[in-house]
Amino acid sequence: MHSTTGEIPYIRFQRAIREKRTLFREFRIIPPFNSTKDIFCLRVERMVNPYRKVSINNLELKVPGAPLHERIQLRISPDKESGVSEVRFWYRDNFLGSQKVKNSELNLVQP
């Protein structure tokens, strides 16, 4: 029992959901994104070179289908346990592909 409202918090919360008087919303991935890795990630922009590659910390990554000499967004989702990061390539709300890279090769965060 809550001292101020005189109600049980769980029951009050359930009633607020039924009456649509709560600020809590169901988590949904809004298009064009198709994964939580596109939302909760590190973001970096890079220019595509004539060989359709981008460079990040002296590591070149191939980006098939990327427009030449345009800036694309790299969305990096590191996984500390496996030691591998997934780099997802985006250009103007279009997913171009992804590539897995060792965290040690990316060298993004210094301990």
Buried (B, 14 or more C-beta within 10 A) or exposed (E): EEEEEEEEEEEBEEEEEEEEEEEEEEEEEEEEBEBEBBEEBBEBEBEBBEEBEBEBEEEEBEBEEBBEEEEBBBBBBBEEEEEBBBBBBBBEEEBBEBBEBEBEBBEEEEE
